[in-house]
Amino acid sequence: MADGQEHTLVIIPARMASARLPGKPLADIGGQPMVVWVARQAAAAAIGRVAIATDSRQIADAVEAAGFEAVMTRDDHQSGSDRVFEAAMKMDPEGRADVILNIQGDIPAIEPEAIRRAALPLASSNADIATLAVEIADEAEKTNPSIVKVVGTPVGEGLLRALYFTRATAPYGDGPLFHHIGLYAWRRSALQRFVSLPPSTLEKRESLEQLRALEDGMRIDVAIVDSVPLGVDTPADLERARRILASR
């Protein structure tokens, strides 16, 4: 592994439980499980060691059959962040990696460049966490509570410092609104601090885990990218993903 990559872990949490799409990580897309597509895109980003963190032996077997690393984790984690932290400690107990990327296992069409972009703010600021967002173009998305918006202040070209995340339409008034993409680059120390905290007041109210970090005073910077990667939550989403990836 190149010197620049040895300080970064890229971890994809995956579990079988999904109310709307049972067995989601192993859903077939062009002959490969969905989580393997995510791992391939993460590997193509070439920024660090890639592994899938799971509590399912079935997922681990599928991942390893495709040539990727799997890390078995406990089955009682409350969030993907907790699972990612356990995997990171197993992968790198000496603490050599100082950046940990958490990539959701249900975004098989994520572009490698977007993954690389997620980590960039940590190299150029004192942020604890970095993530991604896209300017909302669809008017219906602005009022859709399933679309998480990031409210931030510009701190550079294509870069915001997050002040809040919300399912509401915010901020008020003229100007762009930004759709948050749930891909996170953590400083190792920030992730360790985060998983030690109890769920926070606003986190529970909005059902948004990242608010726990803001309420504890952590800084989250947001890189703006051009498009939202398709998240697969339903059978219809899965069919769209199959169409998108059919030519790759």
C-alpha positions as CSV (number, residue, x, y, z in Angstrom):
1,M,0.0,0.0,0.0
2,A,1.3,3.5,-0.8
3,D,2.5,5.6,2.0
4,G,-0.3,8.1,1.6
5,Q,-2.9,5.3,2.0
6,E,-1.6,3.6,5.1
7,H,-3.1,6.2,7.3
8,T,-6.7,5.7,6.1
9,L,-9.2,2.9,6.6
10,V,-12.2,2.7,4.3
11,I,-14.9,0.6,6.1
12,I,-18.3,-0.4,4.8
13,P,-20.8,-1.5,7.5
14,A,-23.3,-4.1,6.3
15,R,-26.0,-6.0,8.1
16,M,-28.8,-8.3,6.8
17,A,-31.7,-6.6,8.6
18,S,-33.7,-4.4,6.3
19,A,-37.5,-4.0,6.7
20,R,-38.1,-2.8,3.1
21,L,-35.5,-4.9,1.3
22,P,-34.5,-8.1,3.2
23,G,-31.0,-9.3,2.7
24,K,-30.1,-6.0,1.0
25,P,-26.3,-6.2,1.1
26,L,-26.4,-9.4,-0.9
27,A,-29.0,-8.2,-3.5
28,D,-27.8,-9.2,-6.9
29,I,-26.7,-6.5,-9.3
30,G,-25.2,-7.8,-12.5
31,G,-24.1,-11.0,-10.9
32,Q,-22.4,-9.4,-7.9
33,P,-23.8,-8.6,-4.4
34,M,-24.6,-4.9,-3.9
35,V,-22.0,-4.6,-1.0
36,V,-19.3,-5.9,-3.4
37,W,-20.1,-3.1,-5.9
38,V,-19.6,-0.6,-3.0
39,A,-16.3,-2.2,-2.1
40,R,-15.2,-2.1,-5.7
41,Q,-15.9,1.6,-5.9
42,A,-14.1,2.2,-2.6
43,A,-11.1,0.2,-3.8
44,A,-11.1,2.3,-7.1
45,A,-10.8,5.5,-5.0
46,A,-7.4,4.2,-3.9
47,I,-7.2,6.2,-0.6
48,G,-6.8,3.4,1.9
49,R,-7.4,-0.2,3.0
50,V,-10.9,-1.3,2.3
51,A,-13.0,-3.7,4.5
52,I,-16.6,-4.6,5.0
53,A,-17.7,-4.7,8.7
54,T,-20.5,-7.1,9.3
55,D,-22.2,-9.4,11.9
56,S,-23.3,-11.8,9.2
57,R,-21.1,-14.8,8.1
58,Q,-23.1,-14.9,4.9
59,I,-22.1,-11.4,4.0
60,A,-18.5,-12.0,5.0
61,D,-18.3,-15.1,2.8
62,A,-19.7,-13.3,-0.2
63,V,-17.3,-10.4,0.3
64,E,-14.3,-12.7,0.7
65,A,-15.3,-14.7,-2.3
66,A,-15.1,-11.5,-4.3
67,G,-11.6,-10.8,-3.0
68,F,-12.3,-8.2,-0.4
69,E,-11.6,-8.1,3.3
70,A,-14.4,-8.8,5.8
71,V,-14.2,-8.0,9.5
72,M,-16.7,-9.7,11.8
73,T,-18.3,-7.4,14.4
74,R,-20.8,-7.8,17.2
75,D,-24.5,-8.1,16.4
76,D,-25.8,-5.6,19.0
77,H,-24.5,-2.3,17.6
78,Q,-27.0,0.5,17.6
79,S,-25.5,2.3,14.5
80,G,-23.1,1.9,11.6
81,S,-20.7,4.2,13.3
82,D,-20.4,1.8,16.3
83,R,-19.8,-1.1,13.9
84,V,-17.2,0.9,12.0
85,F,-15.3,1.8,15.1
86,E,-15.1,-1.8,16.3
87,A,-13.9,-2.9,12.9
88,A,-11.2,-0.1,12.9
89,M,-9.9,-1.2,16.3
90,K,-9.6,-4.8,15.0
91,M,-8.0,-3.8,11.7
92,D,-5.5,-1.3,13.3
93,P,-5.1,-1.9,17.0
94,E,-1.8,0.1,17.0
95,G,-3.7,3.2,15.9
96,R,-1.5,3.9,12.8
97,A,-4.5,5.0,10.7
98,D,-5.7,8.5,11.6
99,V,-8.6,8.8,9.2
100,I,-11.5,6.4,8.9
101,L,-14.1,6.6,6.1
102,N,-17.6,5.1,6.7
103,I,-19.3,4.3,3.4
104,Q,-22.8,3.0,3.5
105,G,-23.2,-0.4,1.9
106,D,-26.3,0.5,-0.1
107,I,-24.9,3.1,-2.5
108,P,-23.4,0.8,-5.2
109,A,-23.1,3.6,-7.8
110,I,-21.0,5.9,-5.6
111,E,-18.2,7.4,-7.7
112,P,-14.6,6.9,-6.6
113,E,-14.0,10.6,-7.0
114,A,-16.8,11.4,-4.5
115,I,-15.2,9.0,-2.0
116,R,-11.9,10.8,-2.4
117,R,-13.7,14.2,-2.1
118,A,-15.2,13.2,1.2
119,A,-11.8,12.9,2.8
120,L,-10.3,16.1,1.4
121,P,-11.6,18.6,4.1
122,L,-9.7,16.8,6.8
123,A,-6.5,17.5,5.0
124,S,-7.1,21.3,4.8
125,S,-8.9,22.2,8.0
126,N,-9.2,21.4,11.6
127,A,-12.6,19.6,11.1
128,D,-13.2,16.5,13.2
129,I,-15.5,14.9,10.5
130,A,-16.0,15.5,6.8
131,T,-19.0,14.6,4.6
132,L,-20.7,15.4,1.3
133,A,-23.7,17.3,0.0
134,V,-25.3,18.2,-3.3
135,E,-27.3,21.3,-4.1
136,I,-31.0,20.5,-4.4
137,A,-32.4,21.1,-7.8
138,D,-35.8,19.3,-7.4
139,E,-38.3,21.6,-5.7
140,A,-40.1,18.6,-4.2
141,E,-37.0,17.5,-2.4
142,K,-36.8,20.8,-0.5
143,T,-39.9,20.0,1.5
144,N,-39.4,16.2,1.7
145,P,-38.5,15.1,5.2
146,S,-36.7,12.0,4.0
147,I,-34.2,14.3,2.3
148,V,-31.7,15.4,5.0
149,K,-30.6,19.0,4.5
150,V,-27.3,20.5,5.7
151,V,-27.3,24.1,6.9
152,G,-23.8,25.4,6.6
153,T,-21.6,28.5,6.1
154,P,-19.1,28.7,3.3
155,V,-15.5,28.2,4.3
156,G,-13.9,27.8,0.9
157,E,-14.6,26.9,-2.7
158,G,-17.2,24.1,-2.7
159,L,-16.9,23.7,1.0
160,L,-19.2,24.4,4.0
161,R,-18.8,24.1,7.7
162,A,-22.0,22.4,9.0
163,L,-24.1,24.3,11.5
164,Y,-27.0,21.9,11.5
165,F,-28.6,18.9,9.8
166,T,-32.4,18.7,9.5
167,R,-35.3,17.0,7.8
168,A,-37.1,20.4,7.7
169,T,-36.7,22.9,4.9
170,A,-33.8,25.1,5.9
171,P,-32.4,27.7,5.9
172,Y,-35.2,30.1,5.3
173,G,-35.1,32.6,2.5
174,D,-33.4,32.9,-0.9
175,G,-30.4,30.7,-1.7
176,P,-29.4,27.1,-2.3
177,L,-30.4,24.2,-0.1
178,F,-28.1,21.2,0.2
179,H,-29.0,17.5,0.3
180,H,-26.7,15.6,2.7
181,I,-25.0,12.4,1.5
182,G,-24.4,10.0,4.4
183,L,-20.7,9.2,3.8
184,Y,-18.3,10.3,6.5
185,A,-14.6,10.7,6.9
186,W,-13.7,10.7,10.6
187,R,-10.5,11.6,12.4
188,R,-9.9,8.5,14.5
189,S,-10.0,10.5,17.7
190,A,-13.4,12.0,16.7
191,L,-14.9,8.6,16.0
192,Q,-13.7,7.2,19.3
193,R,-15.1,10.3,21.1
194,F,-18.4,10.0,19.2
195,V,-19.1,6.3,20.0
196,S,-18.5,7.0,23.7
197,L,-21.4,9.6,23.8
198,P,-25.0,8.8,24.5
199,P,-27.6,9.7,21.8
200,S,-28.2,13.5,22.0
201,T,-31.4,15.5,22.3
202,L,-31.5,16.8,18.8
203,E,-30.2,13.5,17.4
204,K,-33.2,11.7,18.8
205,R,-35.7,14.4,17.8
206,E,-34.5,14.5,14.1
207,S,-33.4,10.9,13.9
208,L,-30.0,12.1,12.6
209,E,-26.9,10.6,14.2
210,Q,-24.6,13.3,13.0
211,L,-26.3,15.9,15.3
212,R,-24.7,14.1,18.3
213,A,-21.3,15.3,17.0
214,L,-22.5,18.9,16.5
215,E,-24.2,19.0,19.9
216,D,-20.9,17.8,21.5
217,G,-19.0,20.6,19.8
218,M,-17.3,18.7,17.0
219,R,-16.7,20.4,13.6
220,I,-18.1,18.8,10.5
221,D,-17.0,20.2,7.1
222,V,-19.0,19.4,4.0
223,A,-17.6,19.0,0.5
224,I,-20.1,19.9,-2.3
225,V,-20.3,17.3,-5.2
226,D,-22.3,17.3,-8.4
227,S,-24.8,14.4,-7.9
228,V,-26.5,12.3,-5.3
229,P,-25.5,8.6,-5.5
230,L,-28.5,6.3,-5.6
231,G,-29.3,4.8,-2.2
232,V,-31.0,1.4,-2.4
233,D,-33.8,1.1,0.1
234,T,-36.7,-0.5,-1.9
235,P,-37.1,-3.0,-4.7
236,A,-37.7,-0.1,-7.1
237,D,-34.4,1.4,-6.0
238,L,-32.7,-1.9,-6.7
239,E,-34.1,-2.1,-10.2
240,R,-32.8,1.5,-10.8
241,A,-29.3,0.5,-9.5
242,R,-29.3,-2.5,-11.9
243,R,-30.1,-0.3,-14.8
244,I,-27.4,2.3,-13.8
245,L,-24.7,-0.3,-13.3
246,A,-25.6,-2.6,-16.3
247,S,-23.0,-0.9,-18.5
248,R,-20.2,-1.0,-16.0
